[in-house]
Amino acid sequence: MAPVCVVVSQGIIPNMKVVAIQLNTVWEDKHASHQRVETLLGSVEPGTLVVLPEMFSTGFSTDLSVLVEEEGCGDSQRFLASVASRHRCWVIGGVVVPAPDGRGWNQAVGFDPSGEPFVRYTKVHPFTFGGETAIMNAGESAKLVEVADMKICPVVCYDLRFPELFRWGARRGAELFVVIANWPAPRQDHWRTLAKARAIENQAWVVAVNRCGTDPNHAYAGGSAIFDPRGTMVADAGSAEVRIEAECDPVMLHAYRREFPALLDMRHHLFATPYD
């Protein structure tokens, strides 16, 4: 079992600026959704982490002919890479790529300031209740990547209901969890409660980015938010199409973990987290 990683250098570590885009995605229209992102994003400082929702350019469609684009190319991935390189920032957003059996993989993909991919995480928990498992295969591993001196663990929507996935990240030193979603309005209270809980129990920053608006099947209440490691909400998008931002401070995070070292009491050898 992996050890708990809670140590931080005593040197000066810069804050990470995060911009979250709560988007009213244009149903199954990638180019129109891209234009909305451009309008909401405006200008960003170099080095910023920009986060977009799950399936940000299509909405939560089940039409694979609309959703799927080849890994490493396709309109939405090229768009994310372009945003990253033009603004010299880091970008994470949701796309669907083909799986070998003809279904899809629902992914969070990230591009660095040069426009090159730096992470590709496949949703480990497709949403059976919503019919997702009929068209999507489950991912088999979690991801932990370093972005501008912060360790980041990306997850997708329904993954938020599975705390063991977040514990996997926390045990490996995750400092910031990025949650991208299309989380419907009827379960909005769960969205906020679980995102806050994941921050509290893992003493980590949580950037939870949902869509807003409606599609032919659901209404979405937005509720994108950024929580600090104590569970305090430091940015709230409400229900409208909007951009929110915050500075995620790794020094504060590790100071709090030293002040209240709850993670050191994890008996991780008793509980398997099979995401490697």
C-alpha positions in Angstrom: 0.0 0.0 0.0 1.2 3.5 -0.8 2.3 5.7 2.2 0.5 8.8 3.1 2.3 11.8 1.6 1.8 15.0 3.7 5.2 16.6 3.8 5.9 19.8 2.0 9.1 21.8 1.4 9.6 24.8 3.6 10.6 26.8 0.5 8.3 29.4 -1.1 5.8 27.8 -3.4 3.6 30.0 -5.5 -0.2 29.9 -5.4 -2.0 28.3 -8.3 -4.6 30.5 -9.9 -7.6 28.5 -11.0 -10.4 29.7 -13.3 -13.5 27.6 -13.6 -15.9 28.1 -16.5 -19.6 27.2 -15.6 -20.9 26.7 -19.2 -24.4 26.5 -20.6 -23.3 24.0 -23.2 -24.9 24.2 -26.6 -26.5 20.8 -27.1 -24.4 18.6 -29.5 -22.9 21.7 -31.1 -19.1 21.7 -30.5 -18.3 24.9 -32.3 -21.0 26.9 -30.7 -19.9 25.7 -27.3 -16.3 26.6 -28.0 -17.4 30.1 -28.9 -19.2 30.4 -25.5 -16.1 29.2 -23.7 -14.0 31.9 -25.5 -16.5 34.6 -24.4 -16.6 33.5 -20.8 -12.9 33.0 -20.6 -11.8 36.4 -21.8 -8.1 36.9 -20.8 -6.2 34.8 -18.2 -2.8 35.1 -16.7 -0.1 32.8 -18.0 0.2 29.7 -15.8 -3.5 29.7 -14.7 -5.3 26.4 -14.5 -8.6 26.7 -16.6 -11.2 24.0 -15.9 -14.3 23.3 -18.1 -17.1 20.8 -17.4 -17.5 17.2 -18.4 -18.4 16.8 -22.1 -18.1 20.6 -22.2 -18.7 20.9 -26.0 -21.7 18.6 -26.5 -23.6 18.2 -23.2 -24.3 14.7 -21.8 -25.5 13.2 -25.0 -25.7 9.5 -25.8 -25.1 9.9 -29.5 -21.6 8.6 -30.0 -21.5 9.8 -33.6 -21.6 13.4 -32.1 -19.5 12.8 -29.1 -16.6 10.7 -30.2 -13.3 12.1 -31.5 -10.0 10.4 -32.0 -7.6 10.6 -29.1 -5.2 13.4 -29.6 -7.2 15.1 -32.3 -10.8 16.1 -33.0 -12.4 19.5 -32.7 -12.7 19.8 -28.9 -9.2 18.5 -28.1 -7.7 20.9 -30.7 -9.7 23.7 -29.1 -8.4 22.9 -25.6 -4.9 22.8 -26.9 -5.4 26.1 -28.7 -6.7 27.8 -25.6 -3.7 26.5 -23.6 -1.1 27.6 -26.0 -2.7 31.0 -26.8 -3.1 31.9 -23.1 0.0 30.1 -21.9 -2.1 28.3 -19.4 -3.1 24.8 -18.3 -6.5 23.6 -19.4 -8.7 20.6 -18.3 -12.0 19.8 -20.0 -14.2 16.8 -20.8 -14.2 14.9 -24.1 -15.2 11.4 -25.4 -12.8 9.2 -27.3 -13.4 5.8 -28.9 -12.9 2.6 -26.9 -11.8 -0.5 -28.8 -15.2 -2.2 -28.5 -17.0 0.5 -30.3 -18.2 2.3 -27.2 -16.6 5.4 -25.8 -14.4 6.6 -23.0 -15.6 9.6 -21.0 -12.4 11.5 -20.2 -10.9 14.6 -18.5 -8.0 15.7 -20.7 -5.5 18.4 -20.0 -3.1 20.5 -22.1 -0.1 22.4 -20.9 0.9 26.0 -21.8 2.7 24.8 -25.0 -0.5 23.0 -26.1 0.8 19.5 -25.4 -1.3 17.0 -23.4 -0.3 16.4 -19.8 -3.1 14.2 -18.5 -5.8 11.9 -19.8 -8.1 10.4 -17.2 -10.9 8.0 -18.1 -14.0 8.2 -15.8 -13.7 5.2 -13.5 -17.4 5.1 -12.6 -19.8 5.6 -15.6 -23.3 6.5 -14.4 -25.3 3.3 -14.7 -28.5 4.9 -13.5 -28.3 7.5 -16.3 -27.6 4.9 -19.0 -23.9 5.8 -19.4 -22.6 2.2 -19.1 -24.6 1.3 -22.3 -22.3 3.6 -24.3 -19.2 4.1 -22.2 -16.5 1.8 -20.8 -15.1 2.4 -17.3 -11.6 3.6 -16.8 -9.3 1.3 -14.9 -6.9 3.7 -13.2 -6.7 7.0 -11.5 -4.2 9.8 -12.3 -2.0 12.1 -10.3 -0.1 14.8 -12.1 2.0 17.8 -11.1 1.0 21.2 -12.5 3.0 24.2 -11.5 4.3 22.5 -8.4 0.9 21.3 -7.2 -0.2 17.6 -7.3 -3.6 17.4 -9.1 -6.0 14.5 -9.3 -8.8 14.8 -11.9 -12.1 13.0 -11.6 -15.4 13.1 -13.6 -18.9 13.7 -12.3 -20.3 10.4 -10.7 -16.8 9.7 -9.4 -17.6 12.3 -6.8 -19.8 9.7 -5.0 -16.8 7.3 -4.5 -14.6 8.7 -1.7 -12.1 5.8 -2.1 -11.0 7.3 -5.4 -10.1 10.6 -3.7 -8.4 8.7 -0.9 -6.2 7.1 -3.5 -5.1 10.6 -4.5 -4.7 11.8 -0.9 -2.5 8.9 0.0 -0.2 9.8 -2.9 0.0 13.5 -2.0 -2.8 15.0 -4.0 -3.2 18.7 -3.1 -6.0 19.7 -5.5 -8.9 17.6 -6.9 -10.5 18.7 -10.1 -14.1 17.5 -10.5 -15.7 18.1 -13.9 -19.4 17.3 -14.3 -22.8 17.4 -15.9 -24.7 17.0 -12.6 -28.5 17.4 -12.9 -30.5 19.8 -10.7 -32.6 17.2 -8.8 -29.4 16.0 -7.0 -27.8 19.5 -6.6 -27.6 19.3 -2.9 -25.6 16.1 -3.2 -23.2 17.8 -5.6 -22.3 20.6 -3.1 -22.3 18.4 -0.1 -20.0 15.7 -1.6 -17.6 18.3 -3.1 -17.2 20.0 0.3 -16.8 16.6 2.0 -14.0 15.5 -0.4 -12.2 18.7 0.5 -12.6 18.2 4.3 -11.8 14.6 4.5 -8.7 14.8 2.3 -7.6 18.2 3.5 -7.2 19.3 -0.1 -8.4 22.0 -2.5 -11.4 20.9 -4.6 -12.3 22.6 -7.8 -15.8 21.4 -8.7 -17.0 22.5 -12.2 -20.6 21.8 -13.3 -22.5 22.9 -16.3 -25.7 25.1 -16.1 -28.8 25.5 -18.2 -30.8 22.7 -19.9 -30.5 20.0 -22.5 -33.3 17.9 -24.0 -33.2 15.5 -21.0 -32.2 17.5 -17.9 -31.9 20.8 -16.1 -28.6 21.8 -14.5 -28.3 24.1 -11.5 -24.6 24.9 -11.9 -23.2 25.3 -8.4 -19.6 25.2 -9.5 -17.4 26.0 -6.5 -13.9 26.0 -5.2 -13.3 24.7 -1.6 -10.2 25.1 0.4 -8.7 22.3 2.5 -10.8 23.2 5.5 -14.0 22.9 3.4 -14.5 26.6 3.2 -16.1 27.7 -0.1 -13.9 30.4 -1.5 -15.7 30.8 -4.9 -19.3 30.1 -5.9 -20.7 30.3 -9.4 -24.4 30.2 -8.4 -26.7 29.0 -11.3 -25.7 31.3 -14.2 -23.2 30.9 -17.0 -20.2 32.5 -15.4 -16.4 32.4 -14.8 -15.2 32.1 -11.2 -11.6 32.0 -9.9 -9.5 31.6 -6.8 -5.9 31.2 -5.8 -5.1 27.7 -4.4 -2.3 28.1 -1.8 -0.2 24.9 -1.3 1.6 26.5 1.7 -1.7 27.0 3.5 -2.7 23.5 2.7 0.4 21.9 4.2 0.4 24.2 7.2 -3.2 23.0 7.9 -2.2 19.4 7.5 0.6 19.9 10.0 -1.7 21.8 12.4 -4.4 19.1 12.2 -2.6 15.9 11.0 -5.7 13.8 10.4 -4.3 12.1 7.3 -1.6 10.5 9.4 -4.2 8.5 11.2 -5.5 6.8 8.1 -5.1 3.0 8.5 -4.6 2.7 4.8 -3.3 -0.9 5.0 -6.8 -2.0 5.9 -8.6 -0.6 2.9 -7.8 -1.3 -0.7 -8.0 1.4 -3.3 -7.6 -0.5 -6.6 -7.0 2.4 -9.0 -3.4 1.8 -9.9 
